[in-house]
Structures are given as structure tokens and as C-alpha cells.
Amino acid sequence: MDIERQQQEVDRNYDAFMRMLGAILPEHRDQLALMRDGRIVGYYDTPRQALCAASELFPDEIFSIQEVTDEPIDLGFWSHVGH
């Protein structure tokens, strides 16, 4: 697995996801969005469903999964690194 390529994909997908969030939130709140190449390829109700779909669709493991929510995510310690 190419770690650098995977990180670039995650970053690109996150940026695209944040731009789309307002439009998708009403219909897909609390679902998980499976993303590749800055596009959402599917919505899933559980992490397991999203990961199974990703494994089938993207055997190179280059994808990301984002939760469709407007709630801030508490990353614990990592939320405060660099502040």
C-alpha cells in the first residue's frame, strides 16, 4: 500500500466532503459516505457495510469514509496538538 498516495486521497476527499456537507446532510445525516477521487460513491449505515463495500470496490485500499454529521468530532489529545 502506498501510504503517501492514501494520505493524499484522504485529504482530497475530506476537502470535497466538507464542501458537499451542507447539501447531503438533510438526506444522509448519521450515515457514512464512502469516497474516492473527491466523489461520494455510496452511503452506508454502519462502518462494517462501508468497509466491506470499499474492500470490494477498491482493492488498492485508496479510499476514505466520512461520517455525515454536523457535530464536531472530539479527537481527544490530538484535538489540541499544535495549539
C-alpha distances in whole Angstrom, upper triangle without the diagonal:
4,6,9,9,8,11,13,13,14,17,18,18,20,22,23,23,26,28,28,29,33,33,31,32,35,34,30,31,29,27,23,22,19,18,16,17,19,21,22,21,23,25,24,27,25,21,21,22,19,16,18,18,15,13,16,16,12,10,7,7,8,12,14,17,20,24,27,29,31,32,30,27,28,25,28,28,25,27,29,27,29,32
4,6,5,6,9,10,11,12,14,16,16,18,20,21,22,24,26,27,28,32,32,30,31,35,34,31,31,30,28,24,22,19,17,15,15,18,20,21,21,23,25,26,28,26,23,23,24,21,18,20,20,16,16,18,17,13,12,9,9,9,12,14,18,20,24,27,29,31,31,29,27,28,25,28,27,24,26,28,26,27,30
4,5,5,6,9,10,11,12,14,15,16,18,20,21,22,25,26,26,30,31,29,30,33,33,29,30,28,26,22,21,19,17,15,16,18,20,21,22,23,25,25,27,25,21,22,23,20,18,20,21,17,17,20,19,15,14,11,10,9,12,13,16,19,22,25,27,28,28,26,24,24,21,24,23,20,22,24,22,23,26
4,5,5,6,9,10,11,12,14,15,17,18,20,21,23,24,25,29,30,29,30,33,33,30,30,29,27,24,22,19,17,15,15,16,19,21,22,24,26,26,29,27,23,25,26,22,20,23,22,19,19,22,20,17,17,13,12,10,13,14,17,19,23,25,27,28,28,26,24,25,22,25,24,20,22,24,22,22,25
4,5,5,6,9,10,11,12,14,16,17,18,20,21,22,24,27,28,26,28,32,31,28,29,28,26,22,20,17,14,12,11,14,16,18,19,21,23,24,27,26,22,23,24,20,19,21,20,16,17,19,17,14,14,11,10,8,10,12,16,18,22,24,26,28,28,27,24,26,23,26,26,23,24,26,24,24,27
4,5,5,6,9,10,10,12,14,15,16,18,20,21,22,25,26,24,25,29,28,25,26,24,22,19,17,14,12,10,11,13,15,16,17,19,20,21,23,22,19,20,20,17,15,18,17,13,14,17,15,12,12,9,8,5,7,9,12,15,18,21,23,25,25,24,21,23,20,24,24,20,22,24,22,23,26
4,5,5,6,9,10,10,12,14,15,17,19,20,21,24,25,24,25,28,28,25,25,24,22,19,17,15,13,12,12,13,16,17,18,20,21,22,24,23,19,21,22,19,17,20,20,16,17,20,18,15,16,13,11,9,9,9,13,14,18,20,22,23,23,21,19,21,18,21,21,17,19,21,19,20,22
4,5,5,6,8,10,11,12,14,16,17,18,20,23,24,23,24,28,28,25,26,25,23,20,17,16,13,11,10,11,14,16,18,20,22,23,25,24,21,23,24,20,19,22,21,17,19,21,19,16,17,14,13,9,10,10,14,15,19,20,22,23,24,23,21,23,20,24,23,20,21,23,21,21,24
4,5,5,6,8,10,11,12,14,16,16,18,21,22,20,22,25,25,22,23,22,20,17,14,12,9,7,7,8,11,13,14,16,18,20,22,22,19,20,20,17,16,19,17,14,16,18,15,12,14,12,10,7,6,7,11,12,16,18,20,22,23,22,20,22,20,24,24,21,22,24,23,23,26
4,6,5,6,9,10,10,12,14,15,16,19,20,19,20,23,23,20,20,19,18,14,12,11,9,8,9,9,11,12,14,16,17,18,20,19,16,19,19,15,15,18,17,13,16,18,16,14,16,14,11,8,7,6,9,10,13,15,17,19,20,18,16,19,17,20,21,17,18,21,20,21,23
4,5,5,6,9,10,11,13,14,15,19,20,19,20,24,24,21,21,21,20,17,15,14,11,11,10,9,12,14,16,18,19,21,23,22,19,22,22,18,18,21,20,17,19,22,20,17,19,17,15,12,10,9,11,11,15,16,18,18,19,18,16,18,17,20,21,17,17,20,18,19,21
4,6,5,6,9,10,11,13,14,18,18,18,19,23,23,20,21,21,20,17,14,13,10,9,7,6,9,12,14,17,18,20,23,23,20,23,22,19,19,22,20,17,19,21,18,16,19,17,15,11,10,10,12,12,16,16,18,19,21,20,19,21,20,24,24,21,20,23,22,22,24
4,5,5,6,9,10,10,12,15,16,15,16,20,19,17,18,18,16,13,10,9,6,7,7,4,7,8,11,13,14,16,19,19,17,20,19,15,16,19,17,14,17,19,16,15,18,16,14,11,8,7,9,9,12,13,15,17,18,18,17,20,19,23,24,20,20,23,23,23,25
4,5,5,6,9,10,10,14,15,14,15,19,19,16,16,16,15,13,11,11,9,10,10,8,10,11,14,15,15,17,19,19,17,20,20,16,17,20,19,16,19,21,19,18,20,19,16,13,11,8,9,8,11,11,13,14,15,14,14,16,16,20,21,17,17,20,20,20,22
4,5,5,7,9,10,13,14,14,16,19,20,18,18,19,18,16,13,14,11,12,11,8,10,12,15,17,18,20,22,22,21,23,23,19,20,24,22,19,22,24,22,20,23,21,19,16,13,12,13,11,14,14,15,15,17,16,16,19,18,22,23,19,18,21,21,21,22
4,6,5,6,9,12,12,12,14,17,18,16,17,18,17,15,12,12,9,10,9,5,7,9,13,14,15,18,21,21,20,23,22,18,20,22,20,18,21,23,20,19,22,21,19,16,13,11,12,11,13,13,15,15,18,17,18,21,21,24,26,22,21,24,24,24,25
4,5,5,6,9,10,9,11,14,15,13,13,14,13,11,9,10,8,11,11,7,8,8,12,13,13,15,17,18,17,20,19,16,18,20,18,17,20,22,19,19,22,21,19,16,13,10,10,8,10,9,11,12,14,14,15,18,18,22,24,21,20,23,23,24,25
4,5,5,8,10,10,11,14,15,14,14,15,15,13,12,14,12,14,14,10,11,12,15,16,15,18,19,20,19,23,22,19,21,24,22,20,24,25,23,22,25,24,22,19,16,13,13,10,11,10,10,10,13,12,13,17,17,21,23,20,18,21,22,22,22
4,6,7,9,10,11,14,16,15,15,17,17,16,13,15,13,15,14,10,11,12,16,17,17,20,21,23,22,25,24,21,23,26,23,22,25,27,24,23,27,26,23,20,18,15,15,13,14,12,13,12,15,16,17,20,21,25,26,23,21,24,25,25,25
4,6,6,6,8,11,12,11,12,15,14,13,11,13,12,14,14,10,10,9,13,14,14,17,19,20,20,23,22,19,21,24,21,20,24,25,22,22,26,25,23,20,17,15,14,12,12,10,12,12,15,16,17,21,22,26,28,25,23,26,27,28,28
4,5,5,6,9,10,9,9,12,12,12,10,13,13,16,16,13,12,11,14,14,13,15,17,18,19,22,21,18,21,23,21,20,24,25,23,23,27,26,24,21,18,15,13,10,10,7,8,8,12,13,14,18,20,23,25,23,21,24,25,26,26
4,6,6,8,10,10,10,13,14,15,14,17,16,19,19,16,15,14,17,17,15,18,19,21,22,25,23,21,24,26,24,24,28,28,26,27,30,30,27,25,21,19,17,14,13,10,10,9,12,14,17,20,22,25,28,26,23,26,28,28,28
4,6,7,8,9,11,14,14,15,13,16,16,18,19,15,14,12,15,15,14,17,18,21,22,25,23,20,24,26,23,23,27,27,25,26,29,29,27,25,21,19,17,15,14,11,12,12,15,17,19,23,25,28,31,28,26,29,31,31,31
4,6,6,6,8,11,10,11,10,13,13,16,17,14,12,10,13,12,10,13,15,17,18,21,19,17,20,22,20,20,24,24,22,23,27,27,24,23,19,17,15,12,11,8,10,11,14,17,18,22,23,27,29,27,25,29,30,31,31
4,6,5,5,8,9,11,11,14,15,19,20,17,15,13,16,14,12,14,14,16,18,21,19,17,21,23,21,21,25,26,24,25,28,29,26,24,20,18,15,12,10,6,7,8,11,14,16,19,21,25,27,26,24,27,29,30,30
4,6,6,10,11,13,14,17,18,22,23,20,18,16,18,16,13,15,15,18,20,23,21,20,23,25,23,24,27,28,26,28,31,32,29,27,24,21,18,15,13,9,10,10,13,17,19,22,25,27,31,29,27,30,32,33,33
4,6,9,9,12,12,15,17,20,22,19,17,14,15,13,10,12,13,16,18,21,18,17,21,22,20,21,25,25,24,25,29,30,27,26,22,20,17,15,13,10,11,13,16,19,20,24,26,29,32,30,28,32,34,35,35
4,6,6,8,9,12,14,18,20,17,15,12,13,11,7,9,9,13,14,17,15,14,17,19,17,18,22,22,21,22,26,27,24,23,19,17,14,11,9,6,9,11,14,17,17,21,23,26,29,27,26,29,31,33,33
4,6,8,10,14,16,19,22,19,17,14,16,13,10,11,10,13,14,17,16,15,18,20,19,20,23,24,23,24,27,28,25,24,20,17,14,11,8,5,6,8,10,14,14,18,20,23,26,25,23,27,29,30,30
4,7,10,13,16,19,22,20,18,15,16,13,10,9,8,9,11,14,14,13,16,18,18,18,21,23,22,23,26,27,23,23,19,16,12,10,6,5,6,9,10,13,13,16,18,21,24,23,22,25,27,29,29
4,7,10,13,16,19,18,16,12,13,10,6,6,5,7,9,12,11,10,13,15,14,15,18,19,19,20,22,24,21,20,16,14,10,9,6,6,8,12,13,15,15,18,19,22,25,24,23,27,28,30,31
4,6,10,13,16,15,13,10,11,8,5,5,6,7,7,10,9,7,10,12,11,12,15,16,16,16,19,20,17,16,13,10,6,6,4,6,9,13,14,15,14,17,18,21,24,22,22,25,26,28,29
4,6,10,13,11,9,6,7,6,5,7,9,10,10,12,11,8,10,13,11,11,14,15,14,14,18,18,15,14,10,8,5,5,6,7,10,14,15,17,16,19,19,23,25,23,23,26,27,29,30
4,7,11,10,8,6,6,5,6,8,11,11,10,12,10,6,8,11,8,7,11,12,10,11,14,14,12,11,7,6,5,7,9,10,14,17,19,19,18,21,21,24,26,24,24,27,27,29,31
4,7,6,5,4,6,7,9,11,15,15,13,15,14,10,11,13,11,9,12,13,11,10,14,14,11,9,6,5,6,8,11,12,15,18,20,20,19,22,21,25,27,24,24,27,27,28,30
4,5,5,7,7,10,12,15,18,18,16,17,16,12,13,15,12,9,12,13,10,9,12,11,10,7,5,7,9,11,14,15,19,21,23,23,22,24,23,27,28,25,25,29,28,29,31
4,6,8,9,13,16,18,21,22,20,21,20,16,17,18,16,13,16,16,13,12,15,13,13,9,8,10,12,14,17,18,21,22,24,24,23,26,25,29,30,26,26,29,28,29,31
4,7,9,12,14,17,20,21,19,21,20,16,17,20,17,15,18,19,15,14,18,16,15,12,9,10,11,12,15,15,18,19,21,21,21,24,23,27,28,25,24,27,27,27,29
4,6,9,12,15,18,19,18,20,18,15,16,18,15,13,17,17,14,14,17,17,15,13,10,10,11,11,14,14,17,19,21,22,22,25,25,28,30,27,26,30,29,30,31
4,6,8,11,14,16,15,17,15,12,14,16,12,12,15,15,13,13,17,17,15,13,10,9,9,9,12,11,15,17,20,21,20,24,24,27,29,27,26,29,30,31,32
4,7,10,14,15,15,16,13,10,12,13,10,9,13,12,10,11,15,16,14,13,10,10,10,12,14,14,17,20,22,23,23,26,26,30,32,29,29,32,32,33,35
4,7,10,12,12,13,10,8,11,12,9,9,13,13,11,13,16,18,16,15,12,11,10,11,12,12,16,19,21,22,22,25,25,29,31,29,28,32,32,34,35
4,7,9,10,12,9,7,11,12,10,11,15,15,14,15,18,20,18,17,13,12,9,10,9,9,13,16,18,20,19,23,23,27,29,27,27,30,31,33,34
4,6,7,9,6,5,9,10,9,11,14,14,14,16,18,20,17,18,14,13,10,10,9,10,13,17,18,20,19,22,22,26,28,27,26,30,31,33,34
4,7,9,7,8,11,12,12,14,16,17,17,19,21,23,20,21,17,15,12,12,10,10,13,16,17,19,18,21,22,24,28,26,26,30,31,34,34
4,5,5,6,9,10,11,12,14,16,17,18,20,21,18,19,16,14,11,11,10,12,14,18,18,19,17,20,20,23,26,24,25,28,29,32,33
4,5,5,6,9,10,10,12,14,15,16,17,19,15,16,14,11,8,10,9,12,14,18,18,18,16,18,18,21,23,22,22,26,27,29,31
4,5,5,6,9,10,10,12,14,15,16,18,15,17,15,13,11,13,13,16,18,22,21,22,20,21,21,23,26,25,26,29,30,32,34
4,6,5,6,9,10,11,12,14,15,18,15,17,14,13,11,13,13,15,18,21,22,23,21,23,23,26,29,27,28,31,32,34,36
4,6,5,6,9,10,10,12,14,15,13,13,11,10,7,10,10,13,16,19,20,21,19,22,21,24,27,25,25,29,29,32,33
4,5,5,6,9,10,10,11,13,10,12,10,9,8,11,13,15,18,22,22,22,20,22,21,24,26,24,25,29,29,31,33
4,5,5,6,9,10,11,13,11,14,12,12,11,15,16,18,21,25,25,26,24,26,25,28,30,28,29,32,32,35,37
4,5,5,6,8,10,13,11,13,11,11,11,14,15,17,20,24,25,26,24,26,26,29,31,29,30,33,33,35,37
4,5,5,5,8,10,8,9,7,8,9,12,15,17,20,23,24,25,23,25,24,27,29,26,27,31,30,32,34
4,6,5,5,8,7,10,9,11,12,16,18,20,23,27,27,28,25,27,26,29,30,28,29,33,32,34,36
4,6,6,10,10,12,12,14,14,18,20,22,25,29,30,30,28,30,29,32,34,31,33,36,35,37,39
4,6,9,9,10,9,12,13,16,19,20,24,27,29,29,27,30,29,32,33,31,32,35,35,36,38
4,5,5,7,7,10,12,16,19,21,24,27,28,28,26,29,27,30,31,29,30,33,32,34,36
4,5,8,10,13,15,19,21,24,27,30,31,31,28,30,28,31,32,30,31,34,33,35,37
4,6,9,12,15,18,22,24,27,30,31,30,28,29,27,30,31,28,30,32,31,32,35
4,6,9,11,15,18,21,24,27,27,26,24,26,23,26,27,24,26,29,28,29,32
4,7,11,14,17,20,23,25,26,25,23,25,23,26,27,24,25,28,27,28,30
4,7,10,14,16,19,21,22,22,20,22,21,24,25,22,23,26,26,27,29
4,7,10,13,15,18,19,18,16,19,17,21,22,19,20,23,23,24,26
4,7,10,12,15,16,16,14,17,16,20,22,19,19,23,23,25,27
4,6,9,12,12,13,11,14,14,18,20,18,17,21,22,24,25
4,6,9,10,11,10,13,14,17,20,18,17,21,22,25,25
4,7,9,11,11,15,16,20,23,21,19,23,25,26,26
4,5,8,9,13,15,18,21,20,18,21,23,25,25
4,6,9,12,15,18,21,19,17,20,22,24,23
4,6,9,12,15,18,17,14,18,20,22,21
4,6,9,12,15,14,11,14,16,18,17
4,6,9,12,11,9,12,15,17,17
4,5,9,9,7,10,12,15,15
4,6,5,5,8,10,13,14
4,5,6,8,10,13,13
4,5,6,7,11,11
4,5,5,9,10
4,6,9,9
4,6,6
4,6
4
